[in-house]
Amino acid sequence: LLLCANATFVARGLDRDPKHLRNILLEGAKHKGTSFIEIYQNCHVFNDGVFEVFTDKKIKDEHTIYLEEGKPLVFDKGEKAIVLDSGKPVIIEANRLSDETAWIHDPSDAHKAFWLAKFEGMEEMPRPFGVLYAEDRPTYEEQSYDQMNDVKDQNEVANLDHLLRGNQYWNISE
């Protein structure tokens, strides 16, 4: 959803993996602009065990993939990999992976980030954890200041102090 809203930093982490989560939070804090980080956190009252498939040491490797920039999408203890076949993600045996077929994680690739986000609804796909998408672009605040400075450079009347103290006024009488 946030990718559709044109977000510039989207990531996912697990509360049970504090080292990985710490790195994601640091990256999000360093990101210029707004960062969205989804954290899978167990709640003993309302959803106890709902994320167990991603945290149970016996089965988590089959269901999770940790995204690392510049590395292929490999999971299940290095046994399986994900490649794009005609633009669609497909799971293959990792020993069939080649430099030509490998899906190398690039967080700046919006197309691949959309696919990673869709893995959640694809039963056979592992859940990706890490930075799904990150893009550097000017923030709203930077663009606003640039726009104000451009107007000031083009027009001396754009000075707020000059406008407030100018010679135009209203005379109000009863």
C-alpha positions, 0 to 999 in steps of 0.5 A: 500500500505504501509503495502505491502511495509513492513512499520513499522508504519501506521496510519490514522487521521482526521483534524476535530478531533484534539485531536485524531490526536494529539495522532496519531502524537505523537505516530508516532513521538515516533516510531523508524523508518519511520512513515506514517500517512494519514490525511483526510483533507478537501479542500474547493477548490478541494474536499469540503465535501469529508470527511463529512461522517466521520465528520458530527456529525449526521452520522459519528458514522455509518461510522467511527471506532476509533482503540484502542489497546486492545479493540474490534472493536465497532462502531455506538455508541456501536451498531455494532461490527466487528468480523473475521468469517473464517478469513474475517471481518463481522459486527454483532450487538454488543450485540452478541459480546463475548470474543471468537468472539471479534476482539481485536485491536492489532496494531502489528498483520499484518494480521488484519492490512491488513484487516483494510486497505482494509476496505476502499474498502469495502462499508459496513465497517466503515473507521478505524482511529488510528494506523492500524499497528506498529512494532518495528524492527531495522532500516536501519541505525542501521543495517548499523552501526552494519554491519560496526562494525562487519567488523571492529571487524573482520578486522583491514584493515577495518579502513578507516584512515588506508586504506587512509594512507596505503602503497599502492599508484599509481605513475602517470607520464606524 
